[in-house]
């Protein structure tokens, strides 16, 4: 697939915007990792895709930089109240479903890579980690931007995307690092 075909694939899947960037242009900031450790999402230590199980910030960065390109995804959702956890959880679930569909197409077209979701992996609920069992989908699991310590605002600026989408709108971002 050409870059234009890859971008069109993302738009056809339902993304509001998509861009392809060189991975060496992505800004990583390890000061984001403590947000994971605060465990506001409840996934710290209970999900293979989240810290501490996903790897150190340096290991996560190396995984991304092992690929040359990254397809950055954006969805925009109407949310009446930013404290509406069920609505935000559903938006993240839908965003990640769109991403998984595009990732499948890219892999089938010969573009292996790593998915970075709008949240930690939710392929299994609960994660097999909670029962000390191996991951059910190691080839599909994905970590979130925070686990990778990606400076999302700088990434959206690089891609020409709006980080703050406006009152009542929630922008979610994800990425697929590939070759």
WOZIDA-V776545 format. One record per residue. SS is DSSP state (@ for helix, = for strand, . for the rest). OMEGA is omega in radians with two decimals (none if undefined). NEAR is the number of other ideal C-beta (glycine too) atoms within 12 Angstrom. Layout:
ss->(SS/SS)
omega->(OMEGA/OMEGA)
near->(NEAR/NEAR)
This chain:
ss->(././@/@/@/@/@/@/@/@/@/@/././././=/=/=/=/=/=/@/@/@/././=/./@/@/@/@/@/@/@/@/./././././././././././././././././././@/@/@/@/@/@/@/@/@/./././=/=/=/=/=/=/=/=/=/=/././././././@/@/@/@/@/@/@/@/@/@/@/@/@/@/@/@/@/@/@/@/@/@/@/@/././././=/=/=/=/=/././././././././././@/@/@/@/./././././././././././=/=/./././././=/./@/@/@/@/@/@/@/@/./././././././././=/=/=/=/=/=/=/=/=/=/.)
omega->(3.04/3.10/3.13/3.11/3.10/3.11/-3.14/3.09/3.13/3.13/3.12/3.13/3.10/3.14/3.10/3.14/3.08/3.12/3.07/-3.14/3.00/-3.09/-3.14/3.08/-3.12/3.14/3.09/-3.14/-3.08/3.11/3.09/-3.06/3.11/3.08/3.06/-3.10/3.06/3.05/3.11/3.13/3.12/-3.07/-3.12/3.09/3.14/-3.13/-3.11/-3.08/-3.09/3.07/-0.03/-3.03/-3.04/-3.11/3.14/3.07/-3.14/3.10/-3.13/3.11/-3.14/3.11/3.14/-3.07/3.05/3.11/-3.06/-3.04/3.04/3.01/-3.10/-3.09/3.00/2.92/3.10/-3.05/3.02/3.13/-3.09/-3.09/-3.11/3.08/3.13/-3.06/3.13/3.13/3.13/3.11/3.12/3.12/3.11/3.11/3.14/3.10/-3.10/3.07/3.07/-3.14/-3.13/3.11/3.12/3.12/3.11/3.14/-3.13/3.12/3.11/3.13/3.08/3.11/3.10/3.13/-3.07/3.06/3.02/-3.02/3.07/3.05/3.06/-3.08/3.09/-3.14/3.10/3.10/0.03/3.07/3.12/3.11/-3.08/3.10/-3.12/3.08/3.09/3.11/3.13/-3.06/-3.06/-3.13/-3.11/-3.06/-3.08/3.05/-3.12/3.12/-3.12/3.13/3.10/-3.10/3.11/3.11/-2.96/-3.14/3.13/3.09/3.13/3.07/3.12/-3.09/-3.08/3.14/3.07/3.09/3.06/-3.00/3.11/-3.11/3.10/3.13/3.14/3.07/3.08/-3.05/3.08/-3.03/3.01/3.10/-3.03/3.08/none)
near->(21/12/21/14/19/32/26/18/31/36/21/15/30/25/37/29/26/36/31/35/32/22/32/17/22/36/24/31/22/23/14/26/30/16/23/35/21/14/18/16/29/20/35/27/20/24/34/35/42/37/34/23/28/35/23/19/29/15/23/36/31/18/30/39/23/19/28/21/31/41/46/46/48/36/38/27/30/20/25/14/13/18/10/16/16/13/20/26/24/22/31/33/25/28/39/40/29/35/44/30/25/39/35/21/25/35/23/13/18/12/29/20/32/40/45/45/43/42/37/41/40/33/28/23/17/18/29/22/29/18/13/12/13/14/23/19/18/16/17/25/32/41/42/39/46/38/42/45/36/41/24/34/19/22/36/32/20/25/33/15/29/21/25/16/23/13/11/16/20/32/34/42/48/50/46/43/38/33/21)
